[in-house]
Amino acid sequence: MSAVSSQDSRIPHVLNYGMGVDSTAILLRWLNMTSEERGFDLEDLIVLTAQTGDEFIDTKHLVETYVFPLLWQHRIRFVEVAKHGPYERDGYTLLQDTREPYALHIEGDFKLSTHMHERGTVPSFSGPHLCAMKWKGFVIDRWLSDYLDGVKFGPYLGYSAEETKRAEKCGDYHPQGNEYRFPLIEWGWTRQMCLDYIWGQLGVKWLKSCCTFCPFQSRENAIARWQANPEAAAFALFTEALSLATNPRMHLFSSGSAYDLVVNSGNQTALDLFEQMLNANQWGLYRVERIYERNIGQKGKPYTRVARRVVKKNTGNREDMIAALTCKATDSEPMEQTVSCARVYSHRRVEGVFPAIEGFWVACPALVEDKVRNAKSFAQKWAAFTGAEKQLSLI
């Protein structure tokens, strides 16, 4: 890491603290350096973190037990922010700004899970981590603009030596307009070296920081964390269930469903809690429709464009909504039941055919909100496509 000249000593240095292994290792090593070695005084360090509202309780315990006392001891400024609503215009909430932190507010403000439940989806396991960009990057960027709208160093990001390609792509993520720095890459530290350093300093195995339903965690990590915290496992299953209700293809992991993972790992406590959550919530009868169209991107690469309309038609208890769904069933399209929803198709998608349509009725927990983009255009296309269904299937 390049040193900072003496006249820059009052310039704030911002550590983007993800609460996990990598950023914790950076912080601990800085505490063991002299100001000349690290390039700044600790009084100029800002440890900045953003909460999604769905962090594992283990992370709260680790940070409060091992990190906060060190921040107190060295009088390091700790700033904690969270998203205030589903849209960027809703801004953010400042949870705390202090040199004496004692409680980590993992509950956040507007939770990522609330957004997932209202949309009937889970974070996409392909492409960029939009959940991190919107629930962490955006609020960090906004706080930096509001409070440090001028010269600053960082944010320093905890990308390990194995993540040089990820570091090269970090410009795609918020916070934008700042000079990113990567201490671990500069030091040549791998993730295992970070784990070993934390163990040597604190005598504790530091755990990965992530949401309880994170699709980017390994299956091994999910099994272990969910066995230790079956309430978190049940919540992940419930989140996945709402997604699968509105889109049977949208399970949590790229390799399969969280439900199968919990079943195969023998976590019966989590399954029992999941069933209790299903029964405790009001249920709804929904109409779900999708239109699939094939478009060509700017670079000539084809991609699939999907438009969706979700409408809640009725609400009641679980048994009543499933009973109401039976009225939609036919001999050719009987009701299909899973552990967490029931469904009757009216239009099945023909895979590989464009344009294509999909439509069904589904009974599931009534947390998903009505949603359609460009309602008039969708209605016109749906009417046209359903009227020409036989012709479409021959394309």
VMD Tcl script that draws the C-alpha trace (Angstrom):
set ca {
  {0.00 0.00 0.00}
  {1.38 3.39 -0.94}
  {2.12 5.72 1.95}
  {0.26 8.98 2.42}
  {2.23 12.19 2.87}
  {2.08 14.07 6.16}
  {-0.05 16.89 4.76}
  {-2.73 14.33 3.93}
  {-2.97 13.01 7.50}
  {-6.42 14.52 8.10}
  {-7.94 13.03 5.00}
  {-10.41 10.24 5.93}
  {-9.60 6.68 4.90}
  {-12.69 4.52 4.35}
  {-12.74 0.76 4.86}
  {-15.76 -0.84 3.22}
  {-16.38 -3.29 6.05}
  {-18.37 -6.29 4.89}
  {-18.11 -7.90 8.36}
  {-16.62 -11.04 6.83}
  {-13.22 -12.69 6.69}
  {-11.39 -10.43 4.26}
  {-12.31 -6.99 5.58}
  {-11.85 -8.15 9.19}
  {-8.33 -9.34 8.37}
  {-7.52 -5.94 6.84}
  {-8.75 -4.13 9.93}
  {-6.81 -6.37 12.32}
  {-3.56 -6.02 10.39}
  {-3.95 -2.24 10.26}
  {-4.28 -2.21 14.04}
  {-0.93 -4.00 14.29}
  {0.84 -1.55 11.97}
  {2.40 1.79 12.76}
  {0.83 4.86 11.16}
  {3.82 5.01 8.80}
  {3.32 1.40 7.74}
  {-0.40 1.69 7.10}
  {-0.11 5.20 5.63}
  {-2.58 7.01 7.90}
  {-3.52 7.57 11.53}
  {-6.29 5.46 13.04}
  {-8.21 8.59 14.01}
  {-8.68 9.19 10.26}
  {-10.04 5.70 9.60}
  {-13.77 5.23 8.98}
  {-15.08 1.67 9.17}
  {-18.22 1.82 7.00}
  {-20.74 -0.99 6.75}
  {-24.19 -1.44 5.16}
  {-26.86 -3.80 6.46}
  {-29.22 -5.77 4.21}
  {-31.39 -6.69 7.21}
  {-30.87 -10.44 6.72}
  {-27.40 -11.17 8.06}
  {-26.74 -14.33 10.07}
  {-26.92 -13.77 13.83}
  {-23.41 -15.31 14.07}
  {-21.99 -12.25 12.32}
  {-23.55 -9.94 14.88}
  {-22.00 -11.96 17.70}
  {-18.53 -12.01 16.11}
  {-18.43 -8.29 15.35}
  {-19.83 -7.21 18.73}
  {-17.56 -9.56 20.67}
  {-14.24 -9.14 18.86}
  {-14.29 -6.06 16.62}
  {-16.23 -3.45 18.56}
  {-13.95 -3.57 21.63}
  {-11.00 -2.84 19.34}
  {-12.82 0.08 17.75}
  {-13.51 1.45 21.24}
  {-9.90 0.95 22.30}
  {-8.45 2.76 19.29}
  {-11.27 5.34 19.04}
  {-12.02 4.35 15.44}
  {-15.09 5.81 13.79}
  {-17.74 3.24 12.89}
  {-20.58 4.11 10.51}
  {-23.54 1.80 9.82}
  {-26.14 2.49 7.13}
  {-29.10 0.67 5.57}
  {-31.52 1.05 2.69}
  {-34.66 2.97 3.67}
  {-37.01 1.71 0.96}
  {-37.19 -0.36 -2.22}
  {-36.15 2.48 -4.53}
  {-33.06 4.68 -4.67}
  {-35.27 7.73 -4.22}
  {-36.15 6.39 -0.76}
  {-32.58 7.05 0.34}
  {-30.91 5.43 3.30}
  {-31.02 5.29 7.10}
  {-28.01 6.17 9.23}
  {-28.08 3.48 11.92}
  {-25.09 4.80 13.84}
  {-22.00 7.00 13.52}
  {-19.84 6.59 16.60}
  {-16.41 5.83 18.03}
  {-18.05 3.74 20.76}
  {-20.15 1.07 19.00}
  {-21.72 -1.63 21.13}
  {-24.62 -3.04 19.05}
  {-24.59 -4.16 15.40}
  {-27.96 -3.48 13.78}
  {-28.21 -6.48 11.48}
  {-31.98 -5.88 11.28}
  {-31.21 -2.93 8.99}
  {-34.17 -0.83 7.92}
  {-35.89 -1.89 4.68}
  {-34.84 -5.52 4.45}
  {-33.68 -7.20 1.28}
  {-35.95 -10.12 2.19}
  {-38.98 -7.80 2.30}
  {-38.20 -6.76 -1.25}
  {-37.74 -10.40 -2.30}
  {-41.05 -11.44 -0.71}
  {-43.00 -8.58 -2.26}
  {-41.57 -9.39 -5.69}
  {-41.86 -13.14 -5.32}
  {-38.24 -13.75 -6.25}
  {-34.77 -14.55 -4.91}
  {-31.40 -12.97 -5.79}
  {-30.27 -14.12 -9.19}
  {-27.29 -16.48 -9.00}
  {-26.19 -15.47 -12.52}
  {-24.74 -12.14 -13.55}
  {-23.70 -9.30 -11.23}
  {-24.65 -9.33 -7.55}
  {-27.47 -6.82 -7.90}
  {-28.58 -7.39 -4.31}
  {-25.18 -6.24 -3.02}
  {-25.10 -3.34 -5.46}
  {-28.51 -2.05 -4.38}
  {-28.58 -2.89 -0.67}
  {-24.91 -2.18 0.12}
  {-23.18 -0.31 -2.68}
  {-25.91 2.26 -3.17}
  {-26.26 3.24 0.48}
  {-22.48 3.37 1.00}
  {-22.13 5.55 -2.06}
  {-24.90 7.87 -0.90}
  {-23.39 8.24 2.57}
  {-19.97 9.00 1.08}
  {-21.54 11.67 -1.12}
  {-23.43 13.21 1.81}
  {-20.66 13.18 4.41}
  {-17.39 12.95 2.49}
  {-18.12 14.91 -0.67}
  {-14.50 15.76 -1.30}
  {-11.05 14.22 -0.98}
  {-10.86 10.80 0.65}
  {-8.93 7.59 0.32}
  {-10.84 4.46 -0.56}
  {-13.10 2.78 -0.12}
  {-10.64 0.02 0.67}
  {-12.24 -3.23 -0.46}
  {-11.61 -6.70 0.94}
  {-10.82 -8.61 -2.23}
  {-8.26 -11.33 -1.61}
  {-5.29 -12.21 -3.79}
  {-7.40 -14.81 -5.64}
  {-9.88 -12.12 -6.70}
  {-7.91 -9.90 -9.06}
  {-10.47 -10.36 -11.83}
  {-13.25 -9.38 -9.44}
  {-11.27 -6.29 -8.47}
  {-10.91 -5.34 -12.11}
  {-14.68 -5.49 -12.53}
  {-15.57 -3.61 -9.36}
  {-16.23 -0.45 -11.36}
  {-19.54 -2.09 -12.30}
  {-20.61 -1.82 -8.67}
  {-21.41 1.02 -6.36}
  {-19.88 3.07 -4.81}
  {-18.96 4.91 -7.99}
  {-16.61 7.85 -8.43}
  {-14.10 6.81 -5.79}
  {-10.57 5.45 -5.90}
  {-10.83 1.80 -4.96}
  {-7.97 0.22 -3.05}
  {-7.32 -3.47 -2.43}
  {-4.99 -4.04 0.54}
  {-5.15 -7.84 0.44}
  {-4.18 -7.93 -3.22}
  {-1.34 -5.50 -2.53}
  {-0.16 -7.70 0.35}
  {-0.62 -10.92 -1.63}
  {-2.97 -12.32 1.03}
  {-5.24 -15.21 0.11}
  {-8.50 -15.93 1.91}
  {-6.86 -18.77 3.83}
  {-4.13 -16.39 4.96}
  {-6.86 -14.05 6.21}
  {-8.53 -16.88 8.13}
  {-5.19 -17.90 9.65}
  {-4.38 -14.31 10.62}
  {-7.73 -13.81 12.35}
  {-7.26 -17.08 14.21}
  {-3.82 -16.01 15.32}
  {-5.06 -12.63 16.50}
  {-8.40 -13.54 18.04}
  {-8.41 -17.32 18.44}
  {-11.72 -17.63 16.60}
  {-12.80 -19.08 13.27}
  {-14.36 -16.15 11.41}
  {-17.46 -16.96 9.38}
  {-18.55 -15.75 5.98}
  {-20.76 -12.68 6.09}
  {-23.88 -13.13 3.97}
  {-27.65 -13.11 4.04}
  {-29.31 -16.22 5.44}
  {-30.71 -16.94 1.97}
  {-27.62 -15.95 -0.03}
  {-27.40 -17.93 -3.30}
  {-23.66 -17.18 -3.56}
  {-22.66 -19.13 -0.46}
  {-21.40 -22.66 -0.94}
  {-23.74 -25.54 -0.24}
  {-21.35 -26.68 2.51}
  {-21.51 -23.26 4.16}
  {-25.31 -23.21 3.93}
  {-25.66 -26.68 5.46}
  {-23.40 -25.85 8.39}
  {-24.92 -22.43 9.09}
  {-28.48 -23.71 8.78}
  {-27.80 -26.68 11.06}
  {-26.54 -24.24 13.70}
  {-29.42 -21.83 13.06}
  {-32.55 -23.69 11.87}
  {-34.63 -20.49 12.14}
  {-32.43 -18.96 9.43}
  {-32.84 -22.11 7.33}
  {-36.63 -21.96 7.64}
  {-36.61 -18.31 6.60}
  {-34.47 -19.14 3.56}
  {-36.92 -21.91 2.62}
  {-39.84 -19.52 3.00}
  {-38.14 -16.93 0.79}
  {-37.43 -19.57 -1.85}
  {-41.02 -20.87 -1.60}
  {-42.49 -17.49 -2.56}
  {-40.14 -17.33 -5.52}
  {-40.97 -20.85 -6.69}
  {-44.68 -20.10 -6.35}
  {-44.51 -17.34 -8.95}
  {-41.75 -18.96 -11.02}
  {-41.19 -22.74 -10.69}
  {-37.69 -22.32 -12.20}
  {-36.49 -19.75 -9.65}
  {-34.97 -21.86 -6.87}
  {-32.30 -20.47 -4.58}
  {-29.11 -22.15 -5.77}
  {-27.83 -22.69 -9.30}
  {-27.39 -26.37 -8.44}
  {-30.89 -26.86 -7.06}
  {-33.33 -25.85 -4.37}
  {-32.62 -24.91 -0.78}
  {-35.49 -27.20 0.21}
  {-33.76 -30.27 -1.24}
  {-30.52 -29.24 0.47}
  {-32.24 -29.01 3.86}
  {-34.05 -32.30 3.36}
  {-30.91 -34.13 2.24}
  {-28.91 -32.73 5.16}
  {-31.50 -34.04 7.63}
  {-32.39 -30.67 9.14}
  {-35.84 -31.65 10.40}
  {-36.04 -28.74 12.85}
  {-35.75 -26.30 9.96}
  {-38.42 -28.16 8.00}
  {-40.81 -28.06 10.97}
  {-40.23 -24.32 11.43}
  {-40.76 -23.80 7.69}
  {-44.12 -25.56 7.86}
  {-45.10 -23.38 10.82}
  {-44.25 -20.26 8.81}
  {-46.40 -21.43 5.91}
  {-49.38 -22.00 8.19}
  {-48.90 -18.78 10.17}
  {-49.19 -16.54 7.10}
  {-52.33 -15.53 5.28}
  {-52.51 -17.12 1.85}
  {-53.57 -15.71 -1.49}
  {-54.84 -16.92 -4.84}
  {-52.75 -15.37 -7.62}
  {-52.88 -15.13 -11.37}
  {-49.37 -15.19 -12.92}
  {-48.68 -14.55 -16.61}
  {-45.41 -14.25 -18.57}
  {-44.51 -13.30 -22.10}
  {-41.13 -14.44 -23.49}
  {-39.67 -12.60 -26.47}
  {-36.29 -12.92 -28.19}
  {-34.33 -9.72 -28.76}
  {-30.92 -8.86 -30.14}
  {-28.53 -6.85 -27.97}
  {-26.24 -4.03 -29.02}
  {-23.38 -6.43 -29.76}
  {-25.61 -8.71 -31.80}
  {-26.02 -11.25 -29.02}
  {-29.56 -12.63 -28.60}
  {-31.23 -12.46 -25.20}
  {-34.64 -13.34 -23.78}
  {-36.92 -10.56 -22.65}
  {-39.51 -11.56 -20.06}
  {-42.57 -9.51 -19.10}
  {-44.60 -10.57 -16.06}
  {-48.01 -9.78 -14.65}
  {-48.93 -10.91 -11.12}
  {-52.37 -10.19 -9.68}
  {-53.70 -11.27 -6.28}
  {-57.30 -12.39 -6.76}
  {-58.28 -13.50 -3.27}
  {-56.94 -14.01 0.27}
  {-57.76 -16.39 3.11}
  {-56.28 -19.28 5.03}
  {-54.20 -21.98 3.40}
  {-56.96 -24.57 3.10}
  {-59.49 -22.13 1.63}
  {-57.10 -20.83 -1.04}
  {-56.14 -24.33 -2.14}
  {-59.83 -25.25 -2.23}
  {-60.54 -22.20 -4.39}
  {-57.76 -23.28 -6.74}
  {-59.40 -26.64 -7.37}
  {-62.15 -24.81 -9.26}
  {-59.54 -23.78 -11.85}
  {-58.40 -27.34 -12.49}
  {-59.45 -29.34 -15.55}
  {-58.99 -32.91 -16.70}
  {-56.15 -31.81 -18.98}
  {-54.60 -29.46 -16.42}
  {-55.07 -30.90 -12.92}
  {-53.92 -29.08 -9.79}
  {-50.24 -29.59 -8.95}
  {-49.22 -29.39 -5.29}
  {-45.78 -28.89 -3.75}
  {-44.79 -28.56 -0.10}
  {-45.34 -24.80 -0.24}
  {-47.90 -23.99 -2.95}
  {-50.50 -25.35 -5.34}
  {-50.77 -24.48 -9.03}
  {-53.05 -24.91 -12.05}
  {-51.74 -24.06 -15.52}
  {-53.81 -22.42 -18.21}
  {-50.92 -21.83 -20.65}
  {-47.68 -23.79 -20.63}
  {-44.57 -22.35 -22.19}
  {-43.12 -24.09 -25.20}
  {-39.37 -24.11 -24.49}
  {-37.16 -22.73 -27.23}
  {-40.08 -21.04 -28.99}
  {-40.35 -17.25 -29.28}
  {-42.55 -15.48 -28.64}
  {-44.02 -17.76 -25.97}
  {-46.45 -17.38 -23.10}
  {-46.99 -18.95 -19.71}
  {-49.99 -18.56 -17.43}
  {-51.17 -20.23 -14.24}
  {-53.11 -19.83 -11.02}
  {-51.23 -20.38 -7.78}
  {-52.10 -20.51 -4.08}
  {-49.26 -19.44 -1.78}
  {-48.52 -17.10 1.16}
  {-50.05 -13.71 0.35}
  {-46.92 -11.56 0.61}
  {-46.31 -11.12 -3.12}
  {-47.56 -7.76 -4.40}
  {-49.38 -7.12 -7.68}
  {-46.86 -6.24 -10.35}
  {-46.81 -5.46 -14.05}
  {-44.66 -3.11 -16.07}
  {-46.36 -1.19 -18.87}
  {-49.76 -2.64 -18.01}
  {-51.50 -1.52 -21.21}
  {-48.80 -2.95 -23.47}
  {-48.74 -6.23 -21.54}
  {-52.52 -6.60 -21.75}
  {-52.49 -6.00 -25.50}
  {-49.68 -8.50 -26.10}
  {-51.25 -11.13 -23.84}
  {-54.57 -10.85 -25.66}
  {-52.86 -11.10 -29.03}
  {-50.64 -14.02 -28.05}
  {-53.37 -16.05 -26.36}
  {-55.61 -15.50 -29.36}
  {-52.89 -16.91 -31.63}
  {-51.71 -19.65 -29.28}
  {-51.95 -22.49 -31.81}
  {-49.96 -20.56 -34.39}
  {-47.29 -19.65 -31.82}
  {-46.69 -23.25 -30.88}
  {-45.77 -24.04 -34.51}
  {-43.01 -21.40 -34.80}
}
mol new
graphics top color blue
foreach p $ca { graphics top sphere $p radius 0.5 }
foreach p [lrange $ca 0 end-1] q [lrange $ca 1 end] { graphics top cylinder $p $q radius 0.2 }
display resetview
